[in-house]
């Protein structure tokens, strides 16, 4: 049986440290502009809501953090005082470092579109999902999405029910409402008791087809609920997708300030799954064969169970918009990767 922490190999997401100071201003301006303006453009909020002074309460921020040694092995045994966490450059008081939290895992599977080859493989992963849930109180739910979204199995600790739900997956050659499926997963995860780790595992293609939910809305709800997104993308043509989401989503500093907003939104829409994983601190894999699918889910489990969960309440809530998270550890020769950001929306 697995222990609560595991060891493995991962790739980093953090921006190079020597670029942080020079790019910080441009990054805050651009992302703050996008997250405040894009929801109005994409969601068509009524005028009354636009005119109201709406402040979002600053939530507890959870920053799952991975620490690696020089051989890319997980580092165990660190204490809260070994970490320094910065929010927009300001050191924060870390409330706690939770070595283990019971996990709530939502598995969202695409059943529409060209997935006939993939579903039989997904139907055989129940034992791997069960291993990912290991630990006291672990639970999982199964969601299917095509031209509609269905909860095939609400949260349960019974691995047999998870297997039965996966076996019921059926191909529907229609739309695949990815964003709506993500929204359903967020709703289910938010319904769980406080103090649980919230994980969304996406088994899908990298794009959306037909959702009523908009990308920015789904992304905002994910980060507000402290959901970490991991994705294993259906790889139709055998091309190797990057396992480093930051290589697929243009970092904020790489986008020119005079670039039209529509171009930025198009860049995110080209690979929304990469946006979900990057901005929530998760990772993206791909699969063509059964073994690759199982290996990817195993790697997700290794990372999730090998992380430190650093939580804090920001002491700068008046800074609406983009907040960069940067975590350091007071030990030489170690690499740190954490959730890169969150944002506070304020509409006036």
PLY file of the C-alpha trace (Angstrom):
ply
format ascii 1.0
element vertex 348
property float x
property float y
property float z
element edge 347
property int vertex1
property int vertex2
end_header
0.00 0.00 0.00
1.24 3.48 -0.75
2.59 5.78 1.88
1.33 9.35 2.14
4.35 10.75 0.30
5.94 9.27 -2.80
8.99 10.02 -4.85
9.30 10.55 -8.59
10.38 12.98 -11.28
8.63 16.11 -12.46
9.37 19.16 -14.57
9.31 22.71 -13.20
6.86 25.44 -14.07
8.33 28.49 -12.35
9.49 31.41 -14.44
13.27 31.99 -14.40
14.19 34.01 -11.34
16.32 36.49 -13.27
13.26 37.59 -15.28
10.88 38.15 -12.38
11.76 41.73 -11.46
11.89 43.10 -15.00
8.71 41.39 -16.09
6.61 41.78 -12.95
5.07 45.12 -13.91
4.11 44.05 -17.42
2.75 40.75 -16.15
0.52 42.35 -13.51
-0.79 44.96 -15.94
-1.64 42.50 -18.68
-3.12 39.67 -16.65
-4.96 42.11 -14.39
-6.44 43.69 -17.52
-7.43 40.32 -18.98
-9.10 38.89 -15.90
-11.03 42.10 -15.26
-12.05 42.85 -18.83
-12.42 39.40 -20.39
-15.28 38.22 -18.17
-17.32 41.24 -19.25
-16.56 40.62 -22.91
-17.17 36.89 -22.75
-20.02 36.59 -20.27
-22.10 39.65 -21.22
-22.79 40.77 -17.68
-25.84 43.03 -17.31
-25.31 46.75 -16.87
-26.58 46.67 -13.31
-23.81 44.27 -12.33
-21.21 46.39 -14.12
-22.27 49.49 -12.23
-22.36 47.84 -8.81
-19.32 47.95 -6.54
-18.66 44.25 -6.00
-15.76 43.10 -3.88
-14.75 39.46 -3.73
-13.80 38.27 -0.26
-10.15 37.21 -0.17
-10.12 33.45 0.38
-7.60 31.18 1.98
-5.04 30.47 -0.73
-3.63 26.93 -0.91
-0.33 26.56 -2.78
0.62 22.89 -3.34
4.41 22.94 -3.51
6.86 20.36 -4.84
10.51 20.32 -3.74
13.15 18.38 -5.69
16.79 17.60 -5.06
19.53 17.64 -7.68
18.49 14.18 -8.92
14.85 15.27 -9.34
13.73 13.23 -6.34
11.03 14.50 -4.02
12.39 16.03 -0.83
10.67 15.04 2.39
10.98 16.27 5.96
10.82 20.05 5.45
9.03 22.23 8.00
6.94 25.38 7.58
9.85 27.55 8.69
11.95 26.20 5.81
9.68 27.95 3.28
9.22 31.59 2.31
6.13 32.41 0.24
5.80 35.69 -1.63
2.54 37.17 -2.93
3.27 39.90 -5.49
6.73 40.16 -3.97
5.52 40.47 -0.36
6.46 37.70 2.11
3.38 36.07 3.62
2.70 34.27 6.89
2.23 30.60 6.08
-0.58 29.35 8.28
0.38 25.72 8.02
2.15 23.06 6.00
-0.18 20.10 5.81
1.76 16.94 5.05
-1.42 15.11 4.11
-5.05 15.95 3.41
-7.82 13.54 2.48
-8.35 13.81 -1.25
-11.48 14.52 -3.26
-10.75 13.53 -6.86
-13.13 14.42 -9.71
-12.45 12.44 -12.89
-13.95 14.14 -15.97
-13.99 12.10 -19.18
-14.75 13.32 -22.71
-17.24 11.02 -24.46
-18.05 13.15 -27.52
-16.03 13.60 -30.67
-13.27 11.28 -31.89
-12.81 9.24 -28.72
-13.88 5.77 -29.82
-10.28 4.51 -29.63
-9.67 6.06 -26.18
-12.68 5.07 -24.08
-11.87 1.32 -23.89
-8.49 2.28 -22.41
-10.06 4.65 -19.90
-12.54 1.97 -18.84
-9.59 -0.13 -17.59
-7.97 2.42 -15.26
-10.09 1.91 -12.14
-7.25 0.25 -10.22
-4.89 3.14 -11.03
-7.50 5.67 -9.93
-7.91 3.73 -6.70
-4.16 3.97 -6.08
-4.29 7.73 -6.66
-7.00 8.00 -3.96
-4.91 6.17 -1.34
-5.06 7.59 2.19
-7.61 7.99 4.94
-10.84 9.38 3.58
-9.91 9.40 -0.11
-12.89 9.62 -2.49
-13.61 10.05 -6.18
-16.43 11.05 -8.51
-16.84 10.37 -12.24
-18.19 12.91 -14.76
-18.84 12.34 -18.47
-19.27 15.13 -20.99
-20.24 15.22 -24.66
-23.20 17.35 -25.82
-24.36 17.23 -22.20
-22.70 16.78 -18.82
-23.55 13.84 -16.54
-22.39 12.83 -13.08
-22.01 9.07 -13.53
-20.90 8.54 -9.95
-21.10 11.05 -7.09
-18.24 11.06 -4.60
-17.61 7.63 -3.11
-14.87 5.75 -1.29
-15.93 2.50 -2.98
-13.47 1.65 -5.77
-15.94 -0.85 -7.25
-18.45 1.94 -7.89
-15.76 3.96 -9.64
-14.96 0.96 -11.85
-18.67 0.45 -12.63
-19.07 4.11 -13.60
-16.07 3.97 -15.94
-17.46 0.85 -17.58
-20.65 2.71 -18.50
-18.79 5.27 -20.64
-20.23 5.37 -24.15
-19.15 7.20 -27.28
-21.38 10.00 -28.51
-20.24 11.42 -31.86
-21.32 14.94 -31.00
-20.03 17.93 -29.11
-17.63 17.73 -26.18
-18.44 20.45 -23.67
-15.12 20.59 -21.86
-15.69 23.88 -20.03
-19.14 22.77 -18.84
-17.58 19.52 -17.59
-14.98 21.51 -15.65
-17.76 23.62 -14.12
-19.61 20.49 -12.99
-16.39 19.19 -11.41
-15.84 22.47 -9.55
-19.41 22.38 -8.22
-18.94 18.82 -6.96
-15.57 19.59 -5.37
-16.86 22.73 -3.65
-19.59 20.65 -2.02
-17.05 18.60 -0.05
-16.13 19.44 3.52
-13.42 21.99 4.22
-9.91 20.65 4.68
-9.96 18.26 1.72
-7.53 18.33 -1.18
-9.40 19.17 -4.40
-8.07 17.53 -7.57
-9.57 17.48 -11.08
-8.28 14.80 -13.45
-9.21 15.58 -17.06
-9.19 12.76 -19.64
-10.01 14.62 -22.82
-8.86 16.39 -25.93
-7.24 19.78 -25.48
-10.13 21.92 -26.82
-13.77 22.65 -26.14
-16.70 22.20 -28.50
-20.10 23.62 -27.57
-19.89 24.72 -23.93
-22.06 27.50 -22.55
-19.38 28.21 -19.96
-16.56 30.53 -21.06
-12.87 29.79 -20.58
-12.20 32.73 -18.25
-15.22 31.84 -16.13
-14.09 28.21 -15.76
-10.51 29.24 -15.00
-11.61 31.79 -12.41
-13.85 29.28 -10.65
-11.04 26.72 -10.54
-8.60 29.07 -8.87
-11.18 30.44 -6.43
-11.98 26.89 -5.29
-8.29 25.94 -4.92
-8.66 23.10 -7.43
-5.49 21.61 -8.94
-6.04 20.38 -12.51
-4.12 17.45 -13.97
-4.81 16.37 -17.54
-4.02 13.32 -19.64
-4.80 14.45 -23.17
-6.00 12.08 -25.89
-3.18 12.00 -28.42
-4.71 10.98 -31.74
-1.64 11.26 -33.92
1.09 10.04 -31.58
2.72 13.45 -31.32
4.40 13.98 -27.97
2.78 16.79 -26.02
4.97 18.73 -23.63
4.75 17.66 -19.99
5.64 21.23 -19.02
2.46 23.32 -19.37
4.46 26.56 -19.25
5.97 25.57 -22.59
2.52 25.43 -24.18
0.83 28.44 -22.60
2.57 31.73 -23.40
3.67 33.17 -20.04
2.30 36.67 -19.42
5.68 38.33 -20.01
5.95 36.75 -23.47
2.84 38.54 -24.78
3.35 42.04 -26.13
1.42 44.78 -24.35
0.19 46.25 -27.63
-1.22 42.89 -28.74
-5.01 43.06 -29.03
-6.97 41.35 -26.28
-8.64 39.06 -28.80
-5.23 37.67 -29.79
-4.44 36.77 -26.18
-7.80 35.09 -25.72
-7.25 33.15 -28.95
-3.87 31.94 -27.68
-5.51 30.57 -24.55
-8.37 29.02 -26.52
-5.92 27.15 -28.73
-5.07 24.93 -25.76
-7.42 25.62 -22.83
-6.43 22.41 -21.04
-2.87 23.72 -20.82
-4.26 26.94 -19.37
-6.18 24.97 -16.73
-3.14 22.93 -15.67
-0.66 25.80 -15.77
-2.65 28.39 -13.84
-3.72 25.91 -11.14
-0.25 24.43 -10.66
-1.04 21.03 -12.21
0.55 19.18 -15.10
-0.40 17.96 -18.55
0.42 14.57 -20.08
-0.77 12.75 -23.17
-1.52 9.16 -24.07
-1.97 6.99 -27.13
-1.53 3.55 -25.60
-2.82 1.93 -22.42
0.57 1.93 -20.69
1.08 5.66 -21.30
-2.33 6.41 -19.77
-1.60 4.36 -16.66
1.92 5.79 -16.31
0.56 9.34 -16.54
-2.03 8.78 -13.80
0.62 7.12 -11.63
2.86 10.17 -12.11
-0.03 12.42 -11.02
-0.38 10.35 -7.87
3.35 10.55 -7.15
3.30 14.33 -7.40
0.10 14.88 -5.45
1.24 12.69 -2.56
4.72 14.22 -2.57
3.69 17.86 -2.18
3.69 20.29 0.72
0.40 22.15 1.09
1.20 25.74 2.04
-1.79 27.91 2.92
-2.10 31.61 3.68
-4.47 34.57 3.64
-2.93 37.38 1.52
-2.04 40.52 3.45
-2.52 42.64 0.30
-6.21 42.05 -0.59
-6.55 45.59 -1.94
-4.45 44.61 -4.95
-7.15 43.25 -7.23
-6.22 41.40 -10.39
-3.22 39.14 -10.90
-1.22 37.92 -7.89
2.04 36.08 -8.51
2.99 33.34 -6.04
6.67 32.59 -5.56
7.95 30.02 -3.05
11.55 29.55 -1.92
13.08 27.02 0.45
15.93 27.69 2.86
18.04 24.76 1.70
20.79 24.88 -0.93
20.57 22.87 -4.15
16.80 22.32 -4.12
14.30 23.20 -6.84
10.79 24.41 -5.94
7.61 24.39 -8.01
4.28 25.74 -6.78
1.01 27.17 -7.96
2.15 30.19 -10.00
-0.68 32.64 -9.38
-4.25 33.50 -8.56
-6.33 36.63 -9.08
-8.84 38.71 -7.20
-11.65 40.01 -9.39
-13.17 43.40 -8.60
-15.99 44.80 -10.72
-17.14 48.42 -10.47
0 1
1 2
2 3
3 4
4 5
5 6
6 7
7 8
8 9
9 10
10 11
11 12
12 13
13 14
14 15
15 16
16 17
17 18
18 19
19 20
20 21
21 22
22 23
23 24
24 25
25 26
26 27
27 28
28 29
29 30
30 31
31 32
32 33
33 34
34 35
35 36
36 37
37 38
38 39
39 40
40 41
41 42
42 43
43 44
44 45
45 46
46 47
47 48
48 49
49 50
50 51
51 52
52 53
53 54
54 55
55 56
56 57
57 58
58 59
59 60
60 61
61 62
62 63
63 64
64 65
65 66
66 67
67 68
68 69
69 70
70 71
71 72
72 73
73 74
74 75
75 76
76 77
77 78
78 79
79 80
80 81
81 82
82 83
83 84
84 85
85 86
86 87
87 88
88 89
89 90
90 91
91 92
92 93
93 94
94 95
95 96
96 97
97 98
98 99
99 100
100 101
101 102
102 103
103 104
104 105
105 106
106 107
107 108
108 109
109 110
110 111
111 112
112 113
113 114
114 115
115 116
116 117
117 118
118 119
119 120
120 121
121 122
122 123
123 124
124 125
125 126
126 127
127 128
128 129
129 130
130 131
131 132
132 133
133 134
134 135
135 136
136 137
137 138
138 139
139 140
140 141
141 142
142 143
143 144
144 145
145 146
146 147
147 148
148 149
149 150
150 151
151 152
152 153
153 154
154 155
155 156
156 157
157 158
158 159
159 160
160 161
161 162
162 163
163 164
164 165
165 166
166 167
167 168
168 169
169 170
170 171
171 172
172 173
173 174
174 175
175 176
176 177
177 178
178 179
179 180
180 181
181 182
182 183
183 184
184 185
185 186
186 187
187 188
188 189
189 190
190 191
191 192
192 193
193 194
194 195
195 196
196 197
197 198
198 199
199 200
200 201
201 202
202 203
203 204
204 205
205 206
206 207
207 208
208 209
209 210
210 211
211 212
212 213
213 214
214 215
215 216
216 217
217 218
218 219
219 220
220 221
221 222
222 223
223 224
224 225
225 226
226 227
227 228
228 229
229 230
230 231
231 232
232 233
233 234
234 235
235 236
236 237
237 238
238 239
239 240
240 241
241 242
242 243
243 244
244 245
245 246
246 247
247 248
248 249
249 250
250 251
251 252
252 253
253 254
254 255
255 256
256 257
257 258
258 259
259 260
260 261
261 262
262 263
263 264
264 265
265 266
266 267
267 268
268 269
269 270
270 271
271 272
272 273
273 274
274 275
275 276
276 277
277 278
278 279
279 280
280 281
281 282
282 283
283 284
284 285
285 286
286 287
287 288
288 289
289 290
290 291
291 292
292 293
293 294
294 295
295 296
296 297
297 298
298 299
299 300
300 301
301 302
302 303
303 304
304 305
305 306
306 307
307 308
308 309
309 310
310 311
311 312
312 313
313 314
314 315
315 316
316 317
317 318
318 319
319 320
320 321
321 322
322 323
323 324
324 325
325 326
326 327
327 328
328 329
329 330
330 331
331 332
332 333
333 334
334 335
335 336
336 337
337 338
338 339
339 340
340 341
341 342
342 343
343 344
344 345
345 346
346 347
